[in-house]
Amino acid sequence: MAAVPPGRRSAVPAASAPARAAAFALPGFVGRRRELEELRADIVRAGLDTLAGRKSGRGRVLLIAGRPGSGRTALAEELAAQLAGRYPDGVLRARLTETDGSPVPTERTARALLAALGEPVPPGAEEDELTQAVRDALRGRRALLVLDDAAGAEQVDPLLPDKSECLVVAVSRGPLTGVPDVRPCTLGGLDTASAVDLLERYAGPTRITCDPAAAQAVVEECGGQPAALVLVGGRLAALSKLSVVDAVTRLRELPPGDGHDIAGRPLARAFRLAHEALPAPSVRILRLLALAPAGAVDAHTASALAGCSVPAAQTALEDFEARGLLRAEPATGSLPPQYRVPGCLTALLRDLMQSQERPAEIELARARMLERTVRQLHSCRAATRTDDPLTRKRLAELPRPLRFASPQAAAEWLRCRLPALLAAARLAVQDGHLDTLARRLVSALTRALTAHFGAEEAGPELYGLHQLVLDVAQRCEMPLEKAAALLNLGDLDARAGRVPTALGRYREALDAARQAGDPYAISRSLESIAASYHELGDWQRAVDWYGRALELRLTRGELADEARLYGRLGAVRAYAGQWNEALRDWRAAAAACRRLRDLPGHARALTEIARVQEYAGRPQEALRTCREAVECARQAGDDRLRAAVLLRLADMLERLGDPGAAGEHRAAAGELLVAGPDGPPSAGHAGAAGPGSAIASVPPPTEAEGYLRNQ
């Protein structure tokens, strides 16, 4: 069993390694008929619960066990292709092991599965919450989950659906002790006929048909392992004058190499055979692919790693695919081809790189790759701002391969490359030797995600990226960057409803900002702490912290911020029923807006003053102030704001017993909104901030990662 070129895998969504897509048959899949029959029979086999007379509480789990290179993933994909019609809710895929052999955190897998299912992914949620969300999302669905390269039962068990309508196909090196009622399908080598068929598909029929005995000898030397057979077939295809007998002889001469057990020797020898046949310029490109994040590589990545041209890198990648050293990913729109390093070859490539490359050269290759990625991300973000002359000029200065034809093309690239980009950011931070590049990469990726998808949609990814910034800032003792990361994490926690957690982060950010001596970061932290207490209903503490932030702004003469903070103080005091204090603060906000010549902000402040006056039992004053707000909105030329204030005035008149006047004002508001595309404003619109206004009832989120802009 194996896949022949071009390899096919599922498309990867924006946020994750798993994917939800229709299953597909692997081209050139051979053999494994007995194993497929066993697996299909195991689906309907009575489990222990059924034999005991109990209804099964979980979906059936099929386990395909085998060593890397045995074709275990290809068998899982072939099974998924055959069963896809039974599972109308689609096929979900997730790889549970990193390219360096470490297990993928379960919370990351759960996030990716939720994204693939189209379910909301709460930023910063804990593992238990996320895995429960996955089980809830799968309840009532008929889906098939392929969990590839599981390191142990602790990775699989939390993701198992609660109901029996779903099927889970797990792929692992050995038995998953701890997952109940699982019988492994253990893979050995292919049968001789299937193995020869696979070898022929790569090497071509002529030499295999002419010397069947030598072909069978190749199968024996490879132990029937599909990955080893593919590599030998790739070498035969590349060297037309090489006989099958010569390949057998060379295989027998090659040592297995250090660090590989007995079962791994055929693959290690086949890899050496394929490697030594490569052209000299390609050898270095191949071994440096061990640095490719998440094992994903395109011509840009290979070019940066090896320091060669993009066309030369593309030629090398196509040659590697033909030789079975890479698998081609399915084509995505207009994007350049992307390839993946087979998992069974990752360790071999890493050993080869470490034995042939000096540590300084490896570090330099990684730095080149990160620098190229940063430039691509800058170009990706700039594609959303082509109306800016300066941005257009900077784009024109970039090399043509780094430019994107349109914002849609840039978004498509970002969505498809996101798993590799996130992996690159994590690896750069973990490395610890390229912290400046790591910070630049995380900052560029953060801004690109926000520009294309918005802070709300990209929240789960942004949370992880800000955590990476925090890790670097703590390691390098950079208090300003630490404050920025904590503020951003706090904002995401607050949006997710984890206000106490957000409050703790804001307090830490305040300490870091004071250590850095940055007044903006200090004020931002003070405001965020106040907003958290506001959300928690602790009005007195909210007033206290807003007052501290206001005091800082007053000493700096920042009038727009003064107006905003006076407004927030007025809102909190109104919630607390402190009418006189609220009026004083809102009047101060209105005065600041007048000095700023901010007519919309002034109108909003007047509307809030009218609201407080009405609550305080001063209806006539409230009416006069509200009419003043209407006139101010008219002078501002903002029909939508004017309509909102008119509606507020109409509500006030109706409560005061004048329905006729209230109806006239509602009719006037309706006329103002006839041509408006957004429909009637909400009741609170008059108190909400518009673009450029100094007044806001709710503090707008601020991306503090702007601190990293010049790092």
C-alpha positions as CSV (number, residue, x, y, z in Angstrom):
1,M,0.0,0.0,0.0
2,A,1.3,3.4,-0.9
3,A,0.6,6.6,-2.8
4,V,2.4,7.3,-6.0
5,P,3.0,10.8,-7.3
6,P,1.4,13.2,-7.2
7,G,0.5,12.6,-3.5
8,R,-2.9,13.9,-2.3
9,R,-3.9,15.1,1.1
10,S,-6.8,17.1,2.5
11,A,-6.9,20.8,2.1
12,V,-5.9,22.7,5.2
13,P,-8.2,25.4,6.6
14,A,-7.1,28.7,7.9
15,A,-6.5,27.9,11.5
16,S,-5.3,24.4,11.7
17,A,-3.6,21.3,10.5
18,P,-6.8,19.2,10.4
19,A,-9.2,19.6,7.5
20,R,-12.8,18.8,6.7
21,A,-13.2,17.7,3.2
22,A,-14.6,14.9,1.1
23,A,-12.4,11.9,1.3
24,F,-10.5,10.8,-1.8
25,A,-8.9,7.6,-3.1
26,L,-5.2,7.7,-3.2
27,P,-3.9,7.3,-6.8
28,G,-1.9,4.2,-7.3
29,F,-2.9,2.6,-4.0
30,V,-1.9,-1.1,-4.1
31,G,-2.3,-4.1,-1.9
32,R,-3.7,-4.3,1.7
33,R,-6.9,-6.0,0.6
34,R,-6.9,-8.3,3.7
35,E,-6.3,-5.4,6.0
36,L,-9.0,-3.3,4.4
37,E,-11.5,-6.2,4.8
38,E,-10.5,-6.6,8.5
39,L,-11.0,-2.9,9.2
40,R,-14.4,-2.8,7.5
41,A,-15.5,-5.9,9.4
42,D,-14.3,-4.3,12.6
43,I,-16.7,-1.4,12.2
44,V,-19.7,-3.6,12.7
45,R,-18.0,-6.0,15.1
46,A,-19.9,-6.3,18.4
47,G,-18.0,-4.4,21.1
48,L,-17.6,-5.2,24.8
49,D,-20.5,-2.8,25.6
50,T,-22.8,-4.5,23.2
51,L,-21.8,-8.0,24.4
52,A,-22.6,-6.8,27.9
53,G,-26.0,-5.5,26.8
54,R,-25.1,-1.9,27.1
55,K,-25.4,0.8,24.4
56,S,-22.0,2.0,23.3
57,G,-21.4,5.5,24.6
58,R,-18.6,6.3,22.1
59,G,-18.0,6.0,18.4
60,R,-16.1,3.0,17.0
61,V,-12.3,3.4,17.0
62,L,-10.3,1.6,14.4
63,L,-6.5,1.5,15.0
64,I,-3.9,1.1,12.2
65,A,-0.6,0.3,13.8
66,G,2.8,0.2,12.0
67,R,6.2,1.8,11.9
68,P,6.8,4.9,9.9
69,G,7.2,3.9,6.2
70,S,4.8,1.0,6.5
71,G,2.1,2.8,4.6
72,R,-0.2,3.2,7.6
73,T,-1.4,6.7,6.7
74,A,-2.0,5.7,3.1
75,L,-4.2,2.8,4.4
76,A,-6.1,5.1,6.6
77,E,-6.8,7.5,3.7
78,E,-7.8,4.6,1.4
79,L,-10.2,3.4,4.1
80,A,-11.6,6.9,4.5
81,A,-12.1,7.2,0.8
82,Q,-14.1,3.9,0.7
83,L,-16.3,4.9,3.7
84,A,-16.8,8.5,2.9
85,G,-20.3,7.9,1.5
86,R,-21.5,6.6,4.8
87,Y,-20.5,9.8,6.7
88,P,-22.4,12.7,5.2
89,D,-20.9,15.2,7.6
90,G,-17.5,14.8,6.1
91,V,-14.0,13.6,6.9
92,L,-11.9,15.4,9.5
93,R,-8.1,14.9,9.6
94,A,-5.5,15.8,12.2
95,R,-1.9,14.9,12.6
96,L,-1.0,14.4,16.3
97,T,2.8,14.4,16.1
98,E,5.1,17.4,15.2
99,T,7.8,17.0,12.6
100,D,10.4,16.8,15.4
101,G,8.6,13.9,17.0
102,S,6.9,15.7,19.9
103,P,3.2,15.3,20.5
104,V,0.9,18.0,19.3
105,P,-0.9,19.6,22.3
106,T,-4.5,18.3,22.5
107,E,-5.9,21.8,22.9
108,R,-4.3,22.8,19.6
109,T,-5.8,19.7,17.8
110,A,-9.2,20.5,19.4
111,R,-9.1,24.1,18.2
112,A,-8.3,23.0,14.7
113,L,-11.1,20.4,14.6
114,L,-13.6,23.0,15.8
115,A,-12.4,25.4,13.1
116,A,-12.8,22.6,10.5
117,L,-16.3,21.9,11.7
118,G,-17.2,25.6,11.4
119,E,-17.8,25.9,15.1
120,P,-16.7,29.0,17.2
121,V,-13.3,28.6,18.7
122,P,-13.0,30.5,22.0
123,P,-9.5,32.2,22.2
124,G,-7.5,31.0,25.2
125,A,-9.9,28.3,26.3
126,E,-8.5,25.4,28.4
127,E,-8.0,21.9,27.0
128,D,-11.0,20.4,28.8
129,E,-13.4,23.1,27.5
130,L,-12.1,22.7,23.9
131,T,-12.3,18.9,23.9
132,Q,-15.8,19.1,25.3
133,A,-16.7,21.5,22.6
134,V,-15.5,19.1,20.0
135,R,-17.6,16.3,21.4
136,D,-20.6,18.6,21.5
137,A,-20.0,19.7,17.9
138,L,-19.9,16.0,16.8
139,R,-23.1,15.0,18.7
140,G,-25.8,14.1,16.2
141,R,-23.4,14.1,13.3
142,R,-22.1,11.3,11.2
143,A,-18.4,12.2,10.6
144,L,-15.2,10.2,10.1
145,L,-12.1,11.3,12.0
146,V,-8.6,10.3,10.8
147,L,-6.2,10.9,13.7
148,D,-2.7,10.4,12.2
149,D,0.5,9.5,14.0
150,A,-0.9,9.4,17.5
151,A,1.8,9.1,20.1
152,G,-0.4,7.6,22.8
153,A,-4.0,7.1,24.0
154,E,-3.9,10.4,25.9
155,Q,-4.0,12.2,22.6
156,V,-6.9,10.2,21.2
157,D,-9.2,9.6,24.1
158,P,-10.2,13.2,24.8
159,L,-11.2,13.7,21.1
160,L,-13.5,10.6,20.9
161,P,-17.1,11.5,20.1
162,D,-19.6,10.6,22.7
163,K,-22.1,9.1,20.3
164,S,-21.7,6.0,18.1
165,E,-22.7,7.7,14.8
166,C,-19.1,8.8,14.2
167,L,-16.1,6.6,13.2
168,V,-12.5,7.3,14.4
169,V,-9.5,5.9,12.4
170,A,-6.4,6.3,14.5
171,V,-2.9,5.7,13.2
172,S,-0.1,4.9,15.6
173,R,3.2,3.2,15.9
174,G,1.8,0.6,18.4
175,P,-1.3,-0.2,20.4
176,L,-3.2,2.6,22.1
177,T,-3.4,1.1,25.6
178,G,-6.0,3.0,27.5
179,V,-8.6,3.4,24.6
180,P,-11.2,0.7,25.3
181,D,-12.4,-1.8,22.8
182,V,-9.8,-1.2,20.2
183,R,-8.3,-4.0,18.2
184,P,-5.2,-2.9,16.2
185,C,-4.7,-3.7,12.5
186,T,-0.9,-4.2,12.6
187,L,0.9,-3.6,9.3
188,G,4.0,-5.5,8.1
189,G,5.4,-5.4,4.6
190,L,3.4,-5.6,1.4
191,D,2.9,-9.0,-0.2
192,T,5.4,-9.6,-3.0
193,A,3.0,-9.1,-5.9
194,S,1.7,-5.8,-4.5
195,A,5.3,-4.6,-3.7
196,V,6.5,-5.4,-7.2
197,D,3.4,-3.5,-8.6
198,L,4.3,-0.5,-6.5
199,L,8.0,-0.6,-7.6
200,E,6.9,-0.8,-11.2
201,R,4.6,2.2,-10.9
202,Y,7.6,4.4,-10.0
203,A,10.4,2.7,-12.0
204,G,8.4,2.0,-15.1
205,P,7.4,-1.5,-16.4
206,T,10.3,-2.3,-18.7
207,R,13.1,-3.1,-16.3
208,I,10.8,-4.7,-13.7
209,T,9.3,-7.0,-16.4
210,C,12.6,-7.9,-17.8
211,D,14.1,-9.0,-14.5
212,P,11.4,-10.1,-12.1
213,A,13.8,-12.0,-9.9
214,A,15.8,-8.8,-9.3
215,A,12.6,-6.9,-8.6
216,Q,11.7,-9.5,-6.0
217,A,15.1,-9.1,-4.5
218,V,14.5,-5.4,-4.1
219,V,11.2,-6.2,-2.3
220,E,13.1,-8.5,0.1
221,E,15.9,-5.9,0.7
222,C,13.2,-3.3,1.4
223,G,11.2,-5.6,3.7
224,G,8.1,-4.9,1.6
225,Q,8.0,-1.4,3.2
226,P,6.1,0.9,0.8
227,A,8.2,4.0,1.6
228,A,11.5,2.2,0.9
229,L,10.1,0.7,-2.3
230,V,9.0,4.2,-3.5
231,L,12.5,5.6,-2.9
232,V,14.2,2.7,-4.8
233,G,11.7,3.1,-7.6
234,G,12.3,6.8,-7.7
235,R,16.0,6.2,-8.1
236,L,15.5,3.7,-10.9
237,A,13.2,6.2,-12.7
238,A,15.8,9.0,-12.4
239,L,18.7,6.9,-13.7
240,S,17.5,5.2,-16.8
241,K,20.8,3.3,-17.2
242,L,20.7,1.8,-13.7
243,S,19.6,-1.9,-13.7
244,V,17.4,-3.4,-11.0
245,V,20.3,-5.7,-10.2
246,D,22.6,-2.8,-9.6
247,A,20.0,-1.3,-7.2
248,V,19.9,-4.6,-5.3
249,T,23.7,-4.8,-5.1
250,R,24.0,-1.2,-3.9
251,L,21.2,-1.7,-1.3
252,R,23.1,-4.7,0.1
253,E,26.3,-2.6,0.3
254,L,24.9,0.3,2.2
255,P,25.1,0.2,6.0
256,P,21.8,1.0,7.8
257,G,23.3,4.0,9.6
258,D,23.4,4.8,13.3
259,G,20.3,5.6,15.3
260,H,17.9,3.3,13.4
261,D,16.6,0.0,14.7
262,I,16.4,-3.3,12.8
263,A,12.9,-2.6,11.4
264,G,14.0,0.9,10.2
265,R,17.1,-0.4,8.3
266,P,15.4,-1.0,4.9
267,L,14.0,2.6,4.9
268,A,17.4,4.1,6.0
269,R,19.2,2.2,3.2
270,A,16.7,3.1,0.6
271,F,16.9,6.8,1.6
272,R,20.7,6.6,1.3
273,L,20.3,5.1,-2.1
274,A,18.0,7.9,-3.2
275,H,20.1,10.6,-1.6
276,E,23.4,9.6,-3.3
277,A,21.8,9.7,-6.7
278,L,20.8,13.3,-6.4
279,P,22.5,16.0,-8.5
280,A,25.1,18.0,-6.3
281,P,23.1,21.3,-6.2
282,S,20.0,19.4,-5.0
283,V,21.6,17.5,-2.1
284,R,21.9,20.5,0.1
285,I,18.4,21.7,-0.6
286,L,17.1,18.3,0.4
287,R,18.8,18.0,3.7
288,L,17.8,21.6,4.7
289,L,14.1,20.7,4.2
290,A,14.4,19.2,7.7
291,L,13.9,22.9,8.8
292,A,10.7,23.4,6.9
293,P,8.0,24.3,9.5
294,A,5.3,21.6,9.9
295,G,7.1,19.7,7.1
296,A,5.4,22.0,4.5
297,V,7.6,23.5,1.8
298,D,7.2,25.6,-1.3
299,A,9.7,27.1,-3.7
300,H,10.1,30.3,-1.6
301,T,10.9,28.3,1.6
302,A,13.4,26.0,-0.2
303,S,15.0,29.0,-1.9
304,A,15.5,30.8,1.4
305,L,16.8,27.8,3.2
306,A,19.4,26.9,0.5
307,G,20.1,30.5,-0.6
308,C,19.3,29.7,-4.2
309,S,16.9,31.2,-6.7
310,V,13.2,30.4,-6.6
311,P,13.2,28.7,-10.1
312,A,16.1,26.5,-9.1
313,A,14.3,25.6,-5.9
314,Q,11.1,24.8,-7.7
315,T,13.0,22.5,-10.2
316,A,14.6,20.7,-7.2
317,L,11.2,20.2,-5.5
318,E,9.6,18.7,-8.6
319,D,12.6,16.4,-8.9
320,F,12.3,15.3,-5.2
321,E,8.6,14.6,-5.8
322,A,9.3,12.4,-8.8
323,R,11.9,10.5,-6.7
324,G,9.4,9.9,-3.9
325,L,11.2,12.2,-1.5
326,L,8.3,14.7,-1.2
327,R,4.6,14.5,-1.6
328,A,2.7,17.2,-3.6
329,E,-0.2,18.9,-1.8
330,P,-3.5,19.3,-3.7
331,A,-3.4,22.5,-5.9
332,T,-5.2,25.5,-4.2
333,G,-6.5,28.2,-6.5
334,S,-3.7,30.2,-8.1
335,L,-1.1,29.5,-5.4
336,P,2.3,28.0,-6.3
337,P,2.7,24.3,-5.6
338,Q,3.3,23.2,-2.1
339,Y,4.9,19.9,-1.0
340,R,5.2,18.0,2.2
341,V,8.1,16.0,3.6
342,P,6.8,12.5,4.4
343,G,6.8,11.9,8.1
344,C,8.9,8.8,7.8
345,L,11.7,10.7,6.2
346,T,11.8,13.6,8.7
347,A,14.2,12.0,11.2
348,L,16.5,10.8,8.3
349,L,16.7,14.3,6.8
350,R,17.4,15.8,10.2
351,D,20.2,13.3,10.9
352,L,21.7,14.0,7.4
353,M,21.5,17.8,7.9
354,Q,23.2,17.6,11.3
355,S,26.0,15.4,10.0
356,Q,26.7,17.5,6.9
357,E,25.9,21.1,7.9
358,R,27.8,23.2,10.5
359,P,25.6,24.6,13.3
360,A,26.2,28.1,12.1
361,E,25.1,27.2,8.6
362,I,21.9,25.7,10.0
363,E,21.2,28.8,12.0
364,L,21.8,31.0,8.9
365,A,19.5,28.9,6.8
366,R,16.8,29.2,9.4
367,A,17.3,33.0,9.6
368,R,17.0,33.3,5.8
369,M,13.8,31.4,5.9
370,L,12.3,33.5,8.7
371,E,13.4,36.8,7.0
372,R,11.7,35.7,3.7
373,T,8.6,34.8,5.6
374,V,8.5,38.2,7.3
375,R,8.8,39.9,3.9
376,Q,6.0,37.7,2.5
377,L,3.7,38.6,5.4
378,H,4.4,42.3,5.0
379,S,3.5,42.0,1.3
380,C,0.4,40.0,2.3
381,R,-0.8,42.7,4.7
382,A,0.1,45.5,2.3
383,A,-2.2,43.9,-0.4
384,T,-5.1,45.1,1.7
385,R,-3.9,48.8,1.6
386,T,-3.3,49.4,-2.1
387,D,-5.2,52.7,-1.9
388,D,-2.3,54.2,0.1
389,P,0.4,55.7,-2.3
390,L,3.2,54.9,0.2
391,T,2.1,51.3,0.4
392,R,1.9,51.0,-3.4
393,K,5.5,52.3,-3.6
394,R,6.8,49.8,-1.1
395,L,5.0,47.0,-2.9
396,A,6.6,48.0,-6.2
397,E,10.0,47.8,-4.6
398,L,9.5,44.2,-3.6
399,P,10.7,41.4,-5.9
400,R,8.0,40.2,-8.2
401,P,7.7,36.7,-6.6
402,L,6.9,38.3,-3.3
403,R,3.9,40.4,-4.6
404,F,0.3,39.3,-4.6
405,A,-1.9,40.0,-7.6
406,S,-4.9,41.0,-5.4
407,P,-6.1,41.1,-1.8
408,Q,-8.0,37.9,-2.5
409,A,-4.8,36.2,-3.6
410,A,-3.0,37.4,-0.5
411,A,-5.9,36.1,1.8
412,E,-5.9,32.8,0.0
413,W,-2.1,32.4,0.5
414,L,-2.4,33.4,4.2
415,R,-5.3,30.9,4.8
416,C,-3.5,28.0,3.1
417,R,-0.1,28.6,4.5
418,L,-1.3,29.5,8.0
419,P,-0.5,26.1,9.7
420,A,3.1,26.4,8.5
421,L,3.3,30.1,9.4
422,L,2.1,29.3,12.9
423,A,4.6,26.5,13.2
424,A,7.4,28.7,12.0
425,A,6.5,31.3,14.7
426,R,6.5,28.6,17.4
427,L,9.8,27.1,16.3
428,A,11.4,30.5,16.0
429,V,10.5,31.3,19.6
430,Q,11.5,27.9,20.9
431,D,14.9,28.2,19.2
432,G,15.9,31.1,21.4
433,H,18.8,32.2,19.2
434,L,16.8,34.4,16.8
435,D,14.6,36.4,19.1
436,T,14.6,39.5,17.0
437,L,13.5,37.7,13.9
438,A,11.0,35.7,16.0
439,R,9.4,38.9,17.3
440,R,9.3,40.4,13.8
441,L,7.7,37.3,12.4
442,V,5.0,37.1,15.1
443,S,4.3,40.8,14.7
444,A,4.0,40.6,10.9
445,L,1.8,37.5,11.2
446,T,-0.5,39.2,13.8
447,R,-1.0,42.2,11.6
448,A,-1.6,40.2,8.4
449,L,-4.2,38.1,10.2
450,T,-6.0,41.1,11.6
451,A,-5.9,42.9,8.2
452,H,-7.4,40.0,6.3
453,F,-9.7,38.3,8.8
454,G,-10.3,40.8,11.6
455,A,-9.5,40.5,15.3
456,E,-12.7,38.5,15.9
457,E,-12.2,35.7,13.4
458,A,-8.5,35.5,13.9
459,G,-8.9,35.5,17.8
460,P,-7.7,32.0,18.4
461,E,-4.5,32.4,16.4
462,L,-3.9,35.9,17.8
463,Y,-4.1,34.5,21.3
464,G,-1.3,32.0,20.6
465,L,0.8,34.6,18.9
466,H,0.5,37.1,21.7
467,Q,1.5,34.3,24.1
468,L,4.6,33.7,22.0
469,V,5.5,37.4,22.2
470,L,5.1,37.2,26.0
471,D,7.5,34.2,26.1
472,V,10.1,36.1,24.2
473,A,9.6,39.3,26.2
474,Q,10.0,37.4,29.5
475,R,13.1,35.6,28.3
476,C,14.8,38.7,27.0
477,E,13.6,40.9,29.8
478,M,11.7,43.4,27.6
479,P,9.1,45.0,29.8
480,L,7.4,47.1,27.1
481,E,6.8,44.1,24.8
482,K,5.7,42.2,27.9
483,A,3.1,44.8,28.6
484,A,1.9,44.8,25.0
485,A,1.5,41.1,25.0
486,L,-0.3,41.0,28.3
487,L,-2.7,43.8,27.2
488,N,-3.6,41.9,24.0
489,L,-4.1,38.6,25.9
490,G,-6.2,40.4,28.4
491,D,-8.4,41.9,25.6
492,L,-8.9,38.5,24.1
493,D,-9.8,37.0,27.6
494,A,-12.2,39.8,28.2
495,R,-14.0,39.3,24.9
496,A,-14.3,35.6,25.7
497,G,-16.0,36.4,29.0
498,R,-13.0,35.5,31.2
499,V,-13.0,38.9,32.9
500,P,-11.2,37.9,36.1
501,T,-8.4,36.3,34.0
502,A,-8.2,39.5,31.9
503,L,-8.0,41.6,35.1
504,G,-5.0,39.6,36.3
505,R,-3.3,40.1,32.9
506,Y,-4.0,43.8,33.0
507,R,-2.5,44.2,36.4
508,E,0.7,42.4,35.3
509,A,0.8,44.6,32.2
510,L,0.6,47.7,34.5
511,D,3.6,46.5,36.4
512,A,5.6,45.9,33.2
513,A,4.5,49.2,31.8
514,R,5.7,51.0,34.9
515,Q,9.0,49.2,34.7
516,A,9.4,50.3,31.1
517,G,8.3,53.9,32.0
518,D,6.0,54.1,29.0
519,P,3.0,56.5,29.7
520,Y,0.9,55.1,26.9
521,A,1.2,51.6,28.2
522,I,0.6,52.7,31.8
523,S,-2.6,54.6,30.8
524,R,-3.8,51.7,28.6
525,S,-3.3,49.3,31.5
526,L,-5.1,51.6,33.9
527,E,-8.1,51.9,31.5
528,S,-8.2,48.2,31.0
529,I,-8.2,47.5,34.7
530,A,-11.1,50.0,35.1
531,A,-13.0,48.4,32.2
532,S,-12.7,45.0,33.9
533,Y,-14.1,46.3,37.2
534,H,-16.8,48.0,35.2
535,E,-17.7,44.6,33.6
536,L,-17.7,42.9,37.0
537,G,-20.1,45.5,38.4
538,D,-17.6,46.9,40.9
539,W,-18.4,50.6,40.2
540,Q,-16.3,52.1,42.9
541,R,-13.1,50.4,41.8
542,A,-13.9,51.2,38.2
543,V,-14.2,54.9,39.1
544,D,-11.0,54.8,41.0
545,W,-9.0,53.2,38.1
546,Y,-10.6,55.4,35.4
547,G,-9.7,58.4,37.6
548,R,-6.0,57.3,37.7
549,A,-5.9,57.0,34.0
550,L,-7.6,60.4,33.6
551,E,-5.1,62.0,35.9
552,L,-2.2,60.7,33.8
553,R,-3.9,62.0,30.6
554,L,-4.5,65.4,32.2
555,T,-0.8,65.8,33.1
556,R,0.1,65.1,29.4
557,G,-2.6,67.4,27.9
558,E,-4.1,64.7,25.7
559,L,-7.5,66.2,25.1
560,A,-9.1,63.5,23.1
561,D,-8.2,60.9,25.7
562,E,-9.5,63.2,28.4
563,A,-12.8,63.4,26.6
564,R,-13.0,59.6,26.3
565,L,-12.1,59.0,30.0
566,Y,-14.5,61.6,31.3
567,G,-17.2,59.8,29.3
568,R,-16.3,56.4,30.8
569,L,-16.3,57.9,34.3
570,G,-19.8,59.4,33.6
571,A,-21.1,56.0,32.3
572,V,-19.8,54.1,35.4
573,R,-21.2,56.7,37.8
574,A,-24.5,56.6,36.0
575,Y,-24.6,52.8,36.5
576,A,-23.8,53.4,40.2
577,G,-26.7,55.9,40.5
578,Q,-24.3,58.8,41.2
579,W,-26.3,61.3,39.1
580,N,-24.5,64.5,40.1
581,E,-21.1,63.0,39.6
582,A,-22.1,61.5,36.3
583,L,-23.4,64.8,35.1
584,R,-20.2,66.5,36.1
585,D,-18.1,64.0,34.1
586,W,-20.3,64.0,31.0
587,R,-20.2,67.8,31.0
588,A,-16.5,67.7,31.2
589,A,-16.5,65.3,28.3
590,A,-18.7,67.6,26.3
591,A,-16.4,70.6,27.0
592,A,-13.4,68.6,25.9
593,C,-15.2,67.7,22.6
594,R,-16.1,71.4,22.0
595,R,-12.4,72.3,22.4
596,L,-11.5,69.5,20.0
597,R,-14.2,70.7,17.5
598,D,-15.5,67.2,17.6
599,L,-19.2,67.8,16.8
600,P,-20.3,64.1,16.7
601,G,-18.5,63.5,20.1
602,H,-20.2,66.6,21.5
603,A,-23.6,65.4,20.3
604,R,-23.1,62.0,22.0
605,A,-21.9,63.6,25.2
606,L,-25.0,65.8,25.3
607,T,-27.3,62.8,24.7
608,E,-25.7,61.1,27.7
609,I,-26.2,64.2,29.8
610,A,-29.8,64.2,28.8
611,R,-30.2,60.5,29.8
612,V,-28.6,61.1,33.2
613,Q,-30.8,64.2,33.8
614,E,-33.9,62.2,33.0
615,Y,-32.8,59.4,35.4
616,A,-32.0,62.1,38.1
617,G,-35.7,63.3,37.8
618,R,-35.0,66.5,35.8
619,P,-37.1,65.9,32.7
620,Q,-37.3,69.5,31.4
621,E,-33.5,69.9,31.6
622,A,-33.2,66.5,29.8
623,L,-35.5,67.7,27.0
624,R,-33.5,70.9,26.5
625,T,-30.2,69.1,26.5
626,C,-31.5,66.4,24.0
627,R,-32.8,69.1,21.6
628,E,-29.3,70.7,21.9
629,A,-27.8,67.3,20.9
630,V,-30.1,67.1,17.9
631,E,-28.9,70.5,16.7
632,C,-25.3,69.6,17.3
633,A,-25.7,66.3,15.3
634,R,-27.3,68.4,12.5
635,Q,-24.3,70.7,12.4
636,A,-22.0,67.7,12.3
637,G,-23.8,66.5,9.1
638,D,-24.2,63.0,10.5
639,D,-27.7,61.9,9.5
640,R,-27.5,58.6,11.2
641,L,-26.4,60.1,14.5
642,R,-29.0,62.8,14.2
643,A,-31.7,60.1,13.7
644,A,-30.5,58.2,16.7
645,V,-30.7,61.4,18.9
646,L,-34.2,62.1,17.5
647,L,-35.3,58.6,18.5
648,R,-33.9,59.1,22.0
649,L,-35.8,62.4,22.1
650,A,-39.0,60.7,20.9
651,D,-38.7,58.0,23.7
652,M,-38.3,60.8,26.3
653,L,-41.3,62.7,25.0
654,E,-43.5,59.6,25.1
655,R,-42.5,58.9,28.7
656,L,-43.4,62.5,29.5
657,G,-46.9,62.0,28.0
658,D,-46.5,63.8,24.6
659,P,-47.1,61.0,22.1
660,G,-47.9,63.4,19.3
661,A,-44.5,65.1,19.4
662,A,-42.8,61.7,19.9
663,G,-44.4,60.5,16.6
664,E,-43.2,63.6,14.7
665,H,-39.6,63.0,15.9
666,R,-39.8,59.3,14.9
667,A,-41.1,60.2,11.5
668,A,-38.3,62.7,11.1
669,A,-35.7,60.1,12.1
670,G,-37.3,57.7,9.6
671,E,-36.9,60.2,6.8
672,L,-33.2,60.7,7.6
673,L,-32.7,56.9,7.4
674,V,-34.5,56.2,4.1
675,A,-31.4,56.3,2.1
676,G,-29.2,54.7,4.8
677,P,-28.0,51.2,4.0
678,D,-27.7,50.1,7.7
679,G,-31.3,50.4,8.8
680,P,-32.5,52.1,12.0
681,P,-29.9,52.7,14.7
682,S,-30.1,50.9,17.9
683,A,-31.4,52.6,21.0
684,G,-27.9,53.0,22.3
685,H,-26.4,54.3,19.1
686,A,-26.3,57.9,20.2
687,G,-23.9,57.0,23.0
688,A,-21.6,54.8,21.0
689,A,-18.5,55.9,19.3
690,G,-18.2,56.6,15.7
691,P,-15.0,56.9,13.7
692,G,-12.8,59.7,14.9
693,S,-15.0,60.4,17.9
694,A,-13.5,61.0,21.3
695,I,-16.5,59.6,23.1
696,A,-17.3,56.0,23.5
697,S,-19.6,54.1,26.0
698,V,-17.5,50.9,25.6
699,P,-13.8,51.1,25.4
700,P,-12.7,50.0,21.9
701,P,-10.1,47.2,21.7
702,T,-6.6,48.4,21.0
703,E,-4.0,46.0,19.5
704,A,-1.0,46.7,21.6
705,E,1.3,44.7,19.4
706,G,1.9,48.0,17.6
707,Y,4.7,48.3,20.2
708,L,6.6,45.7,18.2
709,R,6.3,47.6,14.9
710,N,9.9,49.0,15.0
711,Q,11.6,46.1,16.7
